[in-house]
Every structure is written in C-alpha cells, then in structure tokens.
Amino acid sequence: MASAKSCSGGARDAQVQLPHVVMFPFMAKSHATPLTHLAHLLRRRQLATVTFFTTPGNAAFLRAALSGADGVAVLELPFPDDVVIPGVPPGAECFEALDSLSSLPAFTAAVSLLRPRFEEELAAMRPPASVVVADAFLYWAHAAAAAVGVRTLAFFGGNMFLHVMMEVIVRDNPVAMLAGGASDAAFTVPEFPHVQLSLDDLPFPFNEPDLMAAPSMRKMGAKLLKAIADSHGLIVNTFQAMESRYIDHWNRHVGPRAWPVGPLCLAQPTTPPLDVAPAWMRWLDEKAVAGRAVLYVMLGTTVAVPGAQLREVADGLEHSGLDFLWAVRPVDADLGGVEERVRGRGMVVREWVDQRAILRHDGVKGFMSHCGWNSVIESVSAGVPLAVWPMSAEQPLNAKLVDELKIGIRVVPSKHGMTSTLVRVRSEEVASVAKELMKGEKGAEAARNMAALAAKAREAVDEGGSSWRAVEEMIAGLGQPA
C-alpha cells in the first residue's frame, strides 16, 4: 500500500499552493462514482490536488473511475485481520456484497474499524490535507478528521429535496399521523405546503409507527445526520435551477452550507469509443438508423428485485409493443424466455453497461428507473424523461421530486388483488406506463420539461454557471478560518 506521505506526485512543487482535498467515499459504487467525477473536475480546473482513501477491495474500481485524472492518489486502508462482525458476510468490503439492506448498519459499524489507521495516515499527510470530503455513512471519519484538526465537507449522494424532507421527517414524525389513517392520508410539510407526503413516501424506518422498530437503522440514521450537521459544508449533486427553493431553505434555516455542484456526471470525460462497440451499443445504433425510439430499463444494482416481479416486468415489456433495452439484475434472473420472444424488438443485457452512454444515445427516448439519485441526475443531464418506480431507501422521496419537476411519470404498485408479496407491480401497469412515457401525452409533456431542465443543467456546469461558481467558491473557502 502506498504511504500517505507519498500522495503528491512529481508535479507537486508546481502545485504547492493548491489545496489538498482528501476524499473518502462510502464503499458503494453509487456513492463513490459522483466523488470520482468531482475529482476529475477539480483536477481539470486545477483547483486542488486530490487523494482518495478506500479499502483494497474497492481500490481497483476507484482507480479505473479516476483514469485520466492526473495526479490523484488512491490510498488503501486494509481491515484489521480476523475480525468477524455479526450481520456482515466474511470478506465483504462494499455495500454490493451485503445480503440485504438490513445489513447496512452492521456494515457501517464494521467499516469504523478503519478509523485508527485513517487518523494516523491523515495526520501524516504531506502536504497536509486542507479538507476531508467524507460520505455521511462514514460518520466516524468526520470525527477522526476533527481529531487531527482537519475540517470536513459531508457528501451523501442525494438531492437537496431529500435532505430537507429528512429534516422534516425526523422532526415531525409524520408516520404518527399517517399510520392507521385513510389510504389517501397525507402529511403537509409546514415549510412547503405544496409537498404532501403519504405513508408510501416515507423511507424505512420512518414509515414504521413503532419508534422502537429497527433500532440499529435509526441509530445509524442519527449518526449520519450528526455527521452532516457537524461538517463545514454539504456537497450536493444537484444544481440551482432545479432545486433553488430547497437549497435556499437549507442554507437559511438548517445548515451547514450546501454546495450544489452538479450534475457531477457532466464533469466526467466522455469515454473514447471502443475499437469494437458492445453489442448493446451496436443494437442501439441500428435502432436509431431505423428511426425506432428505445425505452431503457434499469431497476437498480444494489437491491435485488424478486424473480416473480422481474417476470411481470418482462411480460409487460413484451406486451407494450415497444423497442426496449433492459439491463437486468441479477444477471442470472429467470425471465421466462422473454429474450427469444422479443428478439429484434427488445434486447436484454446481462452484463455491465455504460448507463451514461446509453442515456446520451440519440435513440433512447425514455428511462424506466428505480429512481436512485445517480440514475435520475444522469437522465436529467441527458434530457431523457423517466418512468419512476421507487423501491427502497430514499427512492420514494426522489420520485416526489421527479413529480414536482414534471419530468417523469409514476409506475404505481397495486394495493389490491395481489397474490404474492413478491409482486407489487403487475405486467399491465408496466406496459401501460411504458407506452404512456414513449407515446402518450404525459410522456410528451415530461420529455419537453426534461429537455428544458437538461439545458439548464448544462448551463450550470458551463464556465460561469451556478455549479461552476459553487465549486470555485467552495474550494476558495478552504483558505478561510474554520
């Protein structure tokens, strides 16, 4: 493993005046990827030198994502030997290796075993760290940085609406009013009366009326919120034109200072075309030449969708009559033979795909998504309207923002007549929403709104734009007293 003292390269003498930004992403690709984009941005604009901390099992992914960002070091912190944490699979070093979302609190606790080594390496860094950008899930890293006199900026990977709503949910406990009420009961957010939260909009465990339920998840959530509150600022992958009312509210009434610096995916250099394009890209090219609009379907990579539900999706896509590209997870999912039945019109991909390249493709005109924030912001950046199907974690709140912006339409779970708890959305709903997005008036309206928002996203990151300035001001502020 490289020593922290060797983090600067041969060009350090020429860059000695630049701030040294240390980044410590949570061990999940969805959390790490935006910070690699930010590193590319800081290096390309010569605003800072950058060093990443991670574990050996995550280092290869980070180094690949940072390819082309000159002078970025990746330092590895190995887990202590022979440590067994109840609830965490042996050898797990990333969120994707966990058996379920319920293992997350145990995993975040296990990762805290890295603190002594991280604190030691951070204190020894030359040049010294100007700031640590740490994911809120690494709440202990914020305390470790403070212990050696280094300020922190928090990162969580969500949007500003999410941060504001979570403050309200923790403060007002809307489930107390919603649980046991009418099916259409709604909690009106006092600061934003236009936002009506239903029980389905509340993330777990805040949708549980029993305050003693899921204690480990609640304790972890409290630590996350404290890490953010104690930080010098909050980096948010959003932009002013999309969330100005929530950014302004946070900065005036909550804090710490939010820095909307996105969409960060627009900072990532475009990958050069491969000598031989993947089969899915060649297929998209053929569809574009034929003038056929394609629906892209991706329902997330971290939470497994039950096989019975995936077969409902397959049936719905088959009967929609649409051309579609479906990146399915898990890769060995049994889809009931749909690949053969839709051959030529639909393509099912069971390998890694470059989602940003797919969304930027001229032939892709709609995206059916689980509504993870990276997927939403990538879709916004590409101007592709959404069919949103939130499944877990913060995704229901992301979908509320999509509703407010009118850039997508909802996949609505059935509340009646379901014969299996593994199936929440019937094939008929999948087909109906897909057709409405691609051919209906609601889809056309979402496409118009998304195109306008995409233009504002590009303006935000262009020189002189709101996100361009926010990055500059954030880094310039590192020279001010904490």
C-alpha positions as CSV (number, residue, x, y, z in Angstrom):
1,M,0.0,0.0,0.0
2,A,1.2,3.5,-0.8
3,S,2.2,5.6,2.2
4,A,0.1,8.7,2.8
5,K,3.4,10.7,2.7
6,S,3.8,9.8,-1.0
7,C,0.4,11.2,-2.1
8,S,1.9,14.1,-4.0
9,G,3.5,13.4,-7.4
10,G,6.5,14.8,-9.1
11,A,4.5,17.9,-10.1
12,R,3.8,18.9,-6.5
13,D,6.3,21.7,-6.5
14,A,4.3,23.4,-9.3
15,Q,1.1,22.8,-7.4
16,V,2.2,23.6,-3.9
17,Q,-0.3,26.4,-3.5
18,L,-3.3,24.3,-4.4
19,P,-5.5,23.0,-1.6
20,H,-5.2,19.3,-0.9
21,V,-8.6,17.6,-0.9
22,V,-8.9,14.2,0.7
23,M,-12.0,12.2,-0.4
24,F,-13.3,9.2,1.5
25,P,-16.3,7.7,-0.3
26,F,-18.6,5.1,1.2
27,M,-17.9,1.6,-0.1
28,A,-20.7,1.6,-2.6
29,K,-20.4,2.3,-6.3
30,S,-23.4,4.7,-6.3
31,H,-21.7,6.8,-3.5
32,A,-18.2,6.6,-4.9
33,T,-18.9,7.5,-8.5
34,P,-20.0,11.1,-8.0
35,L,-16.9,11.8,-6.0
36,T,-14.7,10.5,-8.7
37,H,-16.5,12.9,-11.1
38,L,-15.8,15.7,-8.6
39,A,-12.1,14.7,-8.6
40,H,-11.9,14.9,-12.4
41,L,-13.5,18.4,-12.2
42,L,-11.0,19.6,-9.5
43,R,-8.0,18.3,-11.4
44,R,-9.1,19.6,-14.8
45,R,-9.7,23.1,-13.5
46,Q,-6.5,22.9,-11.4
47,L,-8.4,23.8,-8.3
48,A,-6.9,21.2,-5.9
49,T,-4.8,18.2,-5.6
50,V,-6.8,15.1,-4.6
51,T,-6.2,11.9,-2.6
52,F,-8.7,9.1,-2.1
53,F,-8.9,6.7,0.8
54,T,-10.6,3.3,0.3
55,T,-10.1,-0.4,1.1
56,P,-8.2,-2.9,-1.1
57,G,-11.4,-4.5,-2.3
58,N,-12.7,-1.1,-3.7
59,A,-9.4,0.3,-5.0
60,A,-9.5,-1.1,-8.5
61,F,-12.9,0.4,-9.1
62,L,-11.8,3.8,-7.9
63,R,-8.6,3.7,-10.0
64,A,-10.5,2.8,-13.1
65,A,-13.0,5.6,-12.5
66,L,-10.2,8.1,-11.9
67,S,-8.4,7.2,-15.1
68,G,-7.4,10.4,-16.9
69,A,-7.4,12.5,-13.7
70,D,-3.7,13.2,-13.4
71,G,-2.1,13.3,-10.0
72,V,-4.9,11.6,-8.0
73,A,-3.6,9.1,-5.5
74,V,-5.7,6.2,-4.1
75,L,-4.5,5.0,-0.7
76,E,-5.7,1.7,0.7
77,L,-6.8,1.0,4.3
78,P,-6.9,-2.7,5.0
79,F,-9.4,-4.1,7.5
80,P,-7.9,-5.5,10.7
81,D,-7.2,-9.2,10.4
82,D,-9.5,-11.9,11.7
83,V,-12.4,-9.5,12.6
84,V,-15.9,-11.0,12.4
85,I,-18.8,-8.6,12.5
86,P,-22.3,-10.2,13.1
87,G,-24.6,-9.5,10.2
88,V,-21.7,-8.8,7.7
89,P,-20.6,-11.6,5.3
90,P,-17.0,-12.5,5.7
91,G,-14.7,-10.5,3.5
92,A,-17.4,-8.0,2.5
93,E,-15.8,-4.7,1.6
94,C,-18.7,-3.0,-0.2
95,F,-22.4,-2.5,0.0
96,E,-23.0,-4.6,-3.0
97,A,-21.6,-7.6,-1.2
98,L,-24.3,-7.4,1.6
99,D,-27.1,-9.9,1.7
100,S,-29.8,-7.2,2.3
101,L,-30.4,-3.6,3.2
102,S,-30.9,-4.7,6.8
103,S,-27.1,-5.5,7.0
104,L,-26.2,-1.8,6.3
105,P,-26.0,-0.7,10.0
106,A,-23.7,-3.6,10.8
107,F,-21.6,-2.9,7.8
108,T,-21.2,0.8,8.6
109,A,-20.1,-0.2,12.1
110,A,-17.6,-2.7,10.7
111,V,-16.1,0.0,8.5
112,S,-15.4,2.2,11.5
113,L,-12.6,-0.3,12.4
114,L,-10.6,1.6,9.8
115,R,-10.6,4.8,11.9
116,P,-7.3,4.3,13.8
117,R,-5.4,3.7,10.5
118,F,-7.2,6.5,8.7
119,E,-6.5,9.0,11.5
120,E,-2.8,8.0,11.5
121,E,-2.5,8.4,7.8
122,L,-4.4,11.7,7.7
123,A,-2.2,13.2,10.4
124,A,1.0,12.1,8.5
125,M,0.0,13.5,5.1
126,R,2.4,15.8,3.2
127,P,1.2,18.2,2.0
128,P,-1.3,18.3,4.9
129,A,-5.0,17.8,4.0
130,S,-6.9,21.0,3.6
131,V,-10.3,19.2,3.9
132,V,-11.7,15.8,4.1
133,V,-14.7,15.1,1.9
134,A,-16.3,12.1,3.6
135,D,-19.6,10.3,3.0
136,A,-22.0,10.7,5.8
137,F,-22.2,6.9,6.1
138,L,-18.5,7.2,7.3
139,Y,-19.7,9.3,10.2
140,W,-16.6,8.3,12.2
141,A,-14.3,9.7,9.5
142,H,-15.7,13.2,10.2
143,A,-14.8,12.7,13.9
144,A,-11.4,11.4,13.0
145,A,-10.6,14.4,10.8
146,A,-11.7,16.7,13.6
147,A,-9.4,14.9,16.0
148,V,-6.4,15.8,13.9
149,G,-7.5,19.3,13.1
150,V,-8.8,18.9,9.6
151,R,-12.2,20.3,8.6
152,T,-14.7,18.2,6.7
153,L,-17.3,18.5,4.0
154,A,-20.1,16.0,4.0
155,F,-21.4,14.1,1.0
156,F,-24.4,11.8,0.9
157,G,-25.2,11.2,-2.8
158,G,-28.8,12.5,-2.7
159,N,-30.5,15.7,-3.7
160,M,-31.4,18.8,-1.7
161,F,-35.1,17.9,-1.5
162,L,-34.1,14.7,0.3
163,H,-32.0,16.5,2.8
164,V,-34.8,19.0,3.6
165,M,-37.5,16.3,3.8
166,M,-35.4,14.1,6.1
167,E,-35.1,17.1,8.5
168,V,-38.8,17.4,8.5
169,I,-39.5,13.7,8.8
170,V,-37.1,13.4,11.8
171,R,-38.5,16.5,13.4
172,D,-42.3,16.0,12.9
173,N,-42.6,12.2,12.7
174,P,-45.4,12.2,10.1
175,V,-46.0,8.5,10.4
176,A,-47.7,9.1,13.7
177,M,-50.5,10.9,11.8
178,L,-50.4,8.7,8.6
179,A,-50.4,5.2,10.1
180,G,-53.8,3.8,10.6
181,G,-55.4,6.7,8.6
182,A,-57.2,6.7,5.3
183,S,-55.3,5.3,2.3
184,D,-55.1,8.7,0.8
185,A,-54.0,10.5,4.0
186,A,-51.2,13.0,3.5
187,F,-48.9,15.0,5.7
188,T,-48.5,18.6,4.7
189,V,-44.9,19.8,5.0
190,P,-45.2,23.1,7.0
191,E,-42.4,24.9,5.2
192,F,-43.6,23.7,1.8
193,P,-47.4,23.2,1.8
194,H,-47.3,22.1,-1.8
195,V,-45.4,18.9,-0.6
196,Q,-47.9,16.3,0.6
197,L,-46.2,13.2,2.0
198,S,-48.1,9.8,2.1
199,L,-47.0,6.8,4.1
200,D,-45.5,5.3,0.9
201,D,-43.3,8.4,0.5
202,L,-41.5,7.8,3.8
203,P,-38.3,5.8,3.8
204,F,-37.7,2.9,6.2
205,P,-37.7,3.0,9.2
206,F,-39.5,6.3,9.3
207,N,-42.6,4.7,7.9
208,E,-42.9,2.5,11.0
209,P,-45.1,4.0,13.7
210,D,-43.3,2.0,16.4
211,L,-40.3,4.2,17.3
212,M,-38.6,1.1,18.8
213,A,-38.7,-0.7,15.4
214,A,-35.4,-1.1,13.6
215,P,-33.2,0.4,16.3
216,S,-29.9,-0.2,14.5
217,M,-31.2,1.6,11.4
218,R,-32.5,4.6,13.5
219,K,-29.2,4.9,15.4
220,M,-27.2,4.8,12.1
221,G,-29.5,7.5,10.7
222,A,-28.9,9.7,13.7
223,K,-25.2,9.4,13.3
224,L,-25.5,10.3,9.6
225,L,-27.4,13.4,10.4
226,K,-25.0,14.4,13.1
227,A,-22.0,14.0,10.7
228,I,-23.7,16.3,8.2
229,A,-24.6,18.9,10.9
230,D,-21.1,18.9,12.3
231,S,-19.4,19.4,8.9
232,H,-18.1,22.6,7.4
233,G,-20.4,22.2,4.5
234,L,-22.5,19.7,2.5
235,I,-21.7,18.8,-1.2
236,V,-24.9,18.1,-3.1
237,N,-25.1,16.6,-6.6
238,T,-27.7,19.0,-7.8
239,F,-27.9,22.5,-9.3
240,Q,-29.5,25.8,-8.5
241,A,-32.1,25.9,-11.3
242,M,-33.5,22.5,-10.3
243,E,-33.7,22.9,-6.6
244,S,-33.3,26.6,-5.7
245,R,-36.2,26.7,-3.2
246,Y,-34.7,23.7,-1.2
247,I,-31.1,24.9,-1.4
248,D,-32.1,28.4,-0.2
249,H,-34.2,27.0,2.7
250,W,-31.4,24.7,3.8
251,N,-28.8,27.4,3.8
252,R,-31.1,29.9,5.6
253,H,-32.7,27.6,8.2
254,V,-30.8,24.3,8.5
255,G,-27.2,24.2,7.5
256,P,-24.3,23.6,7.2
257,R,-23.8,25.5,3.9
258,A,-24.9,23.4,1.0
259,W,-22.8,23.5,-2.2
260,P,-24.9,22.5,-5.2
261,V,-22.1,21.4,-7.7
262,G,-23.9,19.1,-10.1
263,P,-24.7,17.4,-12.2
264,L,-21.3,15.9,-11.4
265,C,-21.7,13.3,-14.2
266,L,-21.2,16.1,-16.7
267,A,-17.7,16.6,-15.3
268,Q,-16.7,13.1,-16.3
269,P,-14.7,13.0,-19.5
270,T,-16.5,11.2,-22.4
271,T,-15.1,7.7,-22.7
272,P,-13.4,7.2,-26.1
273,P,-15.3,4.8,-28.3
274,L,-14.0,1.2,-28.2
275,D,-12.5,-0.4,-31.2
276,V,-15.4,-2.9,-31.1
277,A,-18.6,-1.4,-29.7
278,P,-20.5,-3.6,-27.2
279,A,-23.5,-5.5,-28.7
280,W,-26.0,-3.3,-26.9
281,M,-24.4,-0.1,-28.4
282,R,-24.5,-1.6,-31.9
283,W,-28.1,-2.6,-31.3
284,L,-29.0,1.0,-30.3
285,D,-27.2,2.3,-33.4
286,E,-29.3,0.1,-35.6
287,K,-32.5,1.2,-33.9
288,A,-31.5,4.9,-34.4
289,V,-30.8,4.3,-38.1
290,A,-34.3,2.7,-38.4
291,G,-35.9,5.6,-36.6
292,R,-37.1,3.4,-33.7
293,A,-37.3,5.0,-30.3
294,V,-36.0,2.8,-27.5
295,L,-37.1,2.6,-23.8
296,Y,-34.1,1.9,-21.5
297,V,-35.0,-0.2,-18.4
298,M,-32.7,-0.5,-15.3
299,L,-34.2,-1.2,-11.9
300,G,-31.1,-0.8,-9.8
301,T,-28.0,-2.8,-8.9
302,T,-27.9,-2.9,-5.1
303,V,-31.4,-4.2,-4.1
304,A,-32.5,-7.4,-5.7
305,V,-35.9,-7.4,-7.4
306,P,-37.6,-10.8,-6.8
307,G,-37.7,-13.1,-9.8
308,A,-41.5,-13.2,-9.8
309,Q,-41.6,-9.4,-10.2
310,L,-38.9,-9.4,-12.9
311,R,-41.1,-11.8,-14.9
312,E,-44.0,-9.4,-14.6
313,V,-41.7,-6.7,-16.0
314,A,-40.7,-9.0,-18.8
315,D,-44.3,-9.7,-19.6
316,G,-45.2,-6.0,-19.5
317,L,-42.4,-5.0,-21.8
318,E,-43.3,-7.8,-24.2
319,H,-46.9,-6.7,-24.5
320,S,-46.1,-3.0,-24.6
321,G,-45.1,-3.3,-28.3
322,L,-42.1,-1.0,-27.6
323,D,-38.5,-1.4,-28.5
324,F,-36.6,-1.7,-25.3
325,L,-33.1,-2.2,-23.9
326,W,-33.2,-3.9,-20.4
327,A,-30.1,-4.1,-18.3
328,V,-31.3,-6.8,-15.9
329,R,-30.1,-7.6,-12.4
330,P,-29.3,-10.2,-11.1
331,V,-27.6,-11.4,-14.2
332,D,-28.9,-14.9,-13.9
333,A,-32.6,-13.9,-13.5
334,D,-35.1,-16.2,-15.0
335,L,-37.3,-14.0,-17.2
336,G,-39.5,-16.8,-18.6
337,G,-37.9,-16.9,-22.0
338,V,-38.8,-13.3,-23.0
339,E,-35.4,-12.8,-24.7
340,E,-36.4,-15.2,-27.5
341,R,-39.9,-13.9,-27.9
342,V,-38.9,-10.2,-28.3
343,R,-35.7,-10.8,-30.3
344,G,-35.2,-7.9,-32.7
345,R,-37.6,-5.6,-30.9
346,G,-36.2,-5.9,-27.4
347,M,-32.7,-6.6,-26.0
348,V,-32.0,-8.0,-22.5
349,V,-28.4,-7.3,-21.4
350,R,-26.9,-9.4,-18.5
351,E,-23.6,-7.6,-18.4
352,W,-22.3,-4.3,-17.2
353,V,-23.5,-1.4,-19.4
354,D,-22.4,2.2,-19.6
355,Q,-25.6,3.9,-18.5
356,R,-24.4,7.4,-19.3
357,A,-23.6,6.3,-22.8
358,I,-27.0,4.7,-23.2
359,L,-28.9,7.7,-21.9
360,R,-26.9,10.0,-24.3
361,H,-27.7,7.9,-27.3
362,D,-30.0,9.6,-29.8
363,G,-32.2,6.6,-30.0
364,V,-33.1,6.4,-26.3
365,K,-36.2,8.4,-25.6
366,G,-37.3,7.1,-22.2
367,F,-35.9,5.5,-19.0
368,M,-37.8,3.2,-16.6
369,S,-35.8,3.5,-13.4
370,H,-35.9,2.6,-9.7
371,C,-35.3,6.3,-9.1
372,G,-31.9,6.1,-7.4
373,W,-30.4,9.6,-7.5
374,N,-27.5,8.9,-9.8
375,S,-29.9,7.5,-12.3
376,V,-32.2,10.5,-12.1
377,I,-29.4,13.1,-12.4
378,E,-27.9,11.2,-15.3
379,S,-31.3,11.1,-17.0
380,V,-31.7,14.9,-16.4
381,S,-28.2,15.5,-17.8
382,A,-29.1,13.6,-21.0
383,G,-32.6,15.0,-21.3
384,V,-34.4,11.6,-21.1
385,P,-37.8,11.5,-19.4
386,L,-38.4,9.0,-16.7
387,A,-40.9,6.3,-15.6
388,V,-40.1,6.1,-11.9
389,W,-40.5,3.0,-9.8
390,P,-39.1,3.7,-6.3
391,M,-38.4,0.5,-4.4
392,S,-36.4,1.2,-1.3
393,A,-34.3,3.6,0.8
394,E,-34.6,7.2,-0.2
395,Q,-36.1,6.4,-3.7
396,P,-39.7,7.4,-2.8
397,L,-38.5,10.9,-1.9
398,N,-36.5,11.1,-5.2
399,A,-39.7,10.2,-7.0
400,K,-41.6,13.0,-5.2
401,L,-39.1,15.5,-6.7
402,V,-39.5,14.0,-10.1
403,D,-43.2,14.5,-9.7
404,E,-42.7,18.1,-8.7
405,L,-40.4,18.8,-11.6
406,K,-42.9,17.1,-14.0
407,I,-40.1,15.2,-15.8
408,G,-41.5,11.7,-15.4
409,I,-44.5,9.6,-14.7
410,R,-45.1,7.0,-12.0
411,V,-45.2,3.2,-12.0
412,V,-47.9,2.6,-9.4
413,P,-47.9,-0.5,-7.3
414,S,-51.2,-2.3,-7.0
415,K,-52.7,-2.3,-3.5
416,H,-55.4,-4.8,-4.2
417,G,-55.7,-8.3,-5.5
418,M,-52.1,-9.2,-5.3
419,T,-51.5,-12.9,-4.9
420,S,-47.8,-12.6,-3.8
421,T,-45.8,-10.3,-1.7
422,L,-43.0,-10.7,-4.2
423,V,-45.0,-8.9,-6.9
424,R,-46.0,-5.3,-6.3
425,V,-46.5,-4.1,-9.9
426,R,-48.4,-6.1,-12.5
427,S,-47.4,-6.5,-16.1
428,E,-50.4,-4.5,-17.2
429,E,-49.1,-1.5,-15.3
430,V,-45.6,-1.9,-16.7
431,A,-47.0,-2.0,-20.2
432,S,-49.3,0.9,-19.7
433,V,-46.7,3.2,-18.1
434,A,-44.1,2.3,-20.7
435,K,-46.5,3.2,-23.6
436,E,-47.6,6.4,-21.9
437,L,-44.0,7.5,-21.4
438,M,-43.0,6.7,-25.0
439,K,-46.2,7.6,-26.9
440,G,-48.6,9.3,-24.7
441,E,-49.3,13.0,-23.9
442,K,-48.0,12.7,-20.3
443,G,-44.8,11.3,-21.7
444,A,-44.6,14.1,-24.3
445,E,-45.0,16.7,-21.5
446,A,-42.3,15.0,-19.4
447,A,-40.0,15.0,-22.4
448,R,-40.5,18.7,-23.0
449,N,-39.9,19.5,-19.4
450,M,-36.8,17.3,-19.2
451,A,-35.3,18.9,-22.3
452,A,-35.6,22.3,-20.8
453,L,-34.1,21.1,-17.5
454,A,-31.2,19.4,-19.3
455,A,-30.4,22.7,-21.0
456,K,-30.3,24.3,-17.5
457,A,-28.1,21.5,-16.2
458,R,-25.5,22.2,-18.9
459,E,-25.6,25.9,-18.2
460,A,-25.0,25.2,-14.5
461,V,-21.7,23.3,-15.2
462,D,-20.5,25.5,-18.0
463,E,-18.0,28.2,-17.2
464,G,-19.7,30.9,-15.1
465,G,-22.7,28.8,-14.4
466,S,-24.1,28.3,-10.9
467,S,-22.4,24.9,-10.2
468,W,-19.1,26.1,-11.8
469,R,-19.1,29.1,-9.4
470,A,-20.1,26.9,-6.4
471,V,-17.1,24.6,-6.9
472,E,-14.8,27.6,-7.1
473,E,-16.3,29.3,-4.0
474,M,-16.2,26.0,-2.0
475,I,-12.5,25.4,-2.7
476,A,-11.7,29.1,-2.1
477,G,-13.3,28.9,1.2
478,L,-10.8,26.3,2.4
479,G,-8.4,29.2,2.9
480,Q,-10.7,30.9,5.4
481,P,-10.7,30.2,9.1
482,A,-13.0,27.2,10.0
